[in-house]
């Protein structure tokens, strides 16, 4: 059942969208009449709305990506009898986050150190919004799929400080603290850790890996980066090529970067501004990335050229990287389609076949299994 706060957020957002929708629809229609972007109407409409909507306060945008929008999994048909509690909060010294799932969701929780692998997950949101819990269902499904292959996986979702209230390096300091905590307090071996992030979370993953290398710490065994924000300058050719195909608005991205890393401090953090290029004196990606790294991005994502450039650079420098560029998909890949199917998934009975319902966790589970082989 949706929460009262979730309903209120939805109603407020719907009102803002409805007020602007006629003008967005007119611009969309004129564009489709004069140019062919090759997008289905529904996908074009959804991406255009997200890209062009104005006037939604940051506080409301944050609520739209908060625990208020997460369904009550414990009351669902699929998991009401599960012996696990999902999304368990963690407050350990300077680490905040949630254990999304600890091993296969149909079985009792497993200690992180006893799981096959542990994922340190870092959410996206341009460093100005976002929360780990909206990915809860996706991670439960990923764990469910892996459990069917006798792989017990735990997901820890990190809470990190957001801009504009906080600036760099607060997020990477908190990510590094979580990495130390998993190893030193939870007893997880570095080789069994997967560093994973989406969008801005992907950039924070790279920054964390960069800091791990700088400090000479044991590297994690794996990285799984979904549509990572590799280059914070937001100026690659795909920003122009995909400007009408993606949901991202470069103006908003530039604003977010300005709040996270003000112009006057950027020289100080040159190593982490653009991972697709080498800053003077920077480390080789072979010395930063884990033994195996997997990246996925949509061909319509404005980030795609930076990500391709990053993958090419990593390969030239000797890193083991696998890149999947998925045709027809924009930023977020299958995320928007999956949101509309969560209720279908949770409505299935325990043990009922869920194949083909949620595409993102199936994509991730397949990639993780490939890396673990």
C-alpha positions, -999 to 999 in steps of 0.1 A, spaced: 0 0 0 13 35 -8 20 58 21 0 90 28 32 110 22 38 91 -11 2 99 -23 7 136 -14 40 137 -33 24 121 -63 -6 145 -62 16 176 -59 39 164 -87 10 155 -109 -5 190 -105 28 206 -116 31 183 -146 -6 188 -157 -1 226 -157 29 224 -180 18 193 -200 0 212 -228 31 233 -237 53 203 -235 29 183 -257 29 212 -283 67 213 -284 69 175 -286 44 174 -314 62 201 -334 95 184 -330 82 150 -340 66 166 -371 99 183 -382 125 157 -372 127 120 -366 145 109 -335 134 73 -339 117 72 -305 84 56 -298 58 82 -288 55 69 -252 93 69 -245 96 103 -262 68 118 -240 82 104 -207 118 116 -215 106 150 -226 85 155 -195 114 147 -172 138 169 -193 116 199 -197 95 201 -166 102 233 -145 92 246 -111 95 214 -91 112 224 -58 143 204 -49 126 194 -17 97 178 -36 121 162 -61 139 147 -31 107 133 -17 100 117 -51 132 97 -46 127 90 -9 115 61 12 80 75 9 77 61 -26 89 26 -16 61 0 -14 55 -21 18 74 -52 7 66 -70 39 29 -68 31 33 -81 -4 20 -115 -16 55 -125 -26 74 -116 6 48 -114 34 60 -149 46 97 -141 41 119 -147 72 140 -117 62 135 -80 70 144 -58 41 159 -23 41 173 -26 77 188 7 87 225 9 98 241 36 119 277 26 126 300 53 137 302 75 106 284 51 83 247 54 74 227 32 51 205 1 48 210 -36 44 186 -40 15 188 -78 15 211 -103 31 212 -134 9 183 -150 -10 151 -131 1 131 -163 6 156 -175 33 167 -162 67 192 -133 66 228 -143 63 257 -125 79 274 -103 53 308 -121 59 290 -154 51 275 -142 18 292 -151 -14 295 -115 -24 286 -81 -8 275 -51 -29 283 -16 -17 256 3 -36 257 40 -42 225 57 -55 223 84 -82 206 118 -83 232 143 -95 246 145 -60 216 168 -51 189 142 -45 183 104 -42 182 78 -15 192 41 -15 158 26 -6 140 33 -40 163 6 -54 152 -19 -27 129 -40 -48 154 -42 -77 181 -54 -53 158 -80 -37 150 -93 -72 187 -94 -81 194 -114 -50 165 -137 -57 179 -144 -92 214 -150 -79 201 -172 -51 186 -195 -78 222 -200 -90 234 -207 -54 250 -173 -51 242 -156 -18 245 -118 -22 240 -90 2 233 -54 -8 242 -24 14 228 9 2 249 39 13 234 71 26 258 100 17 257 138 21 240 157 -7 247 192 -22 240 220 -19 240 215 19 273 196 16 302 199 -8 330 176 -21 348 157 -6 320 148 19 304 121 -3 337 102 -11 348 104 26 315 87 36 319 61 8 354 53 20 342 50 56 316 25 44 343 5 26 364 4 58 334 -6 78 325 -35 56 360 -48 58 370 -40 94 337 -43 112 315 -66 91 344 -89 82 339 -89 45 369 -97 24 378 -69 -1 379 -95 -29 342 -103 -22 330 -67 -24 313 -53 -55 313 -15 -57 282 -6 -76 265 27 -85 240 44 -108 246 78 -125 261 101 -99 266 70 -78 287 56 -106 309 87 -104 311 83 -66 322 47 -72 350 58 -94 360 85 -69 360 59 -41 381 35 -62 405 64 -69 408 71 -32 413 35 -23 442 34 -48 456 67 -35 457 53 1 471 19 -10 442 0 4 431 -35 -8 409 -31 -39 375 -46 -41 370 -76 -64 345 -60 -87 327 -29 -100 293 -27 -116 285 8 -129 251 16 -144 250 47 -167 278 63 -146 283 101 -147 319 97 -158 326 134 -168 312 162 -147 320 188 -174 289 177 -194 303 187 -228 307 155 -249 292 152 -284 264 129 -272 249 158 -252 241 174 -285 233 142 -304 209 129 -277 195 161 -265 160 152 -276 164 115 -269 173 115 -232 156 126 -200 186 145 -186 189 183 -188 225 195 -190 216 228 -174 204 210 -143 236 189 -143 258 220 -145 239 236 -116 244 204 -95 281 203 -102 284 240 -93 268 232 -59 289 201 -53 323 214 -65 323 252 -67 344 266 -96 371 279 -73 378 245 -59 378 224 -91 416 225 -97 420 209 -63 398 179 -75 410 177 -111 416 139 -108 379 132 -103 362 157 -126 365 137 -158 375 100 -156 373 96 -194 406 117 -196 438 117 -176 445 146 -154 482 156 -151 500 131 -129 469 109 -124 470 71 -119 464 45 -146 429 30 -146 445 -4 -144 457 7 -109 423 21 -99 397 -4 -112 391 -38 -97 400 -70 -114 367 -70 -132 344 -41 -141 311 -41 -159 294 -10 -172 260 -5 -189 245 25 -206 218 33 -231 226 44 -266 203 75 -261 220 85 -228 238 119 -230 266 102 -210 272 75 -236 302 91 -254 320 98 -221 314 62 -210 326 48 -243 357 70 -240 363 58 -205 360 21 -215 384 26 -244 409 44 -221 406 17 -194 413 -10 -220 443 8 -234 457 11 -198 453 -26 -192 421 -28 -171 395 -56 -175 363 -38 -185 331 -50 -201 308 -24 -216 272 -29 -227 256 -2 -248 219 -9 -250 201 4 -281 169 24 -277 175 31 -240 182 65 -223 194 74 -189 182 50 -163 180 22 -188 149 1 -179 142 19 -147 111 37 -157 95 6 -172 104 -14 -141 87 12 -118 54 4 -135 59 -33 -130 69 -35 -94 33 -40 -82 30 -70 -106 62 -85 -93 53 -80 -56 18 -94 -64 32 -128 -74 30 -155 -49 61 -168 -32 80 -190 -56 60 -180 -86 81 -174 -118 90 -137 -121 112 -139 -152 108 -110 -176 89 -87 -153 118 -64 -140 144 -60 -166 171 -40 -146 177 -66 -120 178 -93 -146 205 -73 -165 225 -68 -134 222 -104 -121 234 -117 -155 264 -93 -154 273 -102 -118 271 -139 -125 294 -134 -155 320 -115 -134 318 -141 -106 326 -170 -129 
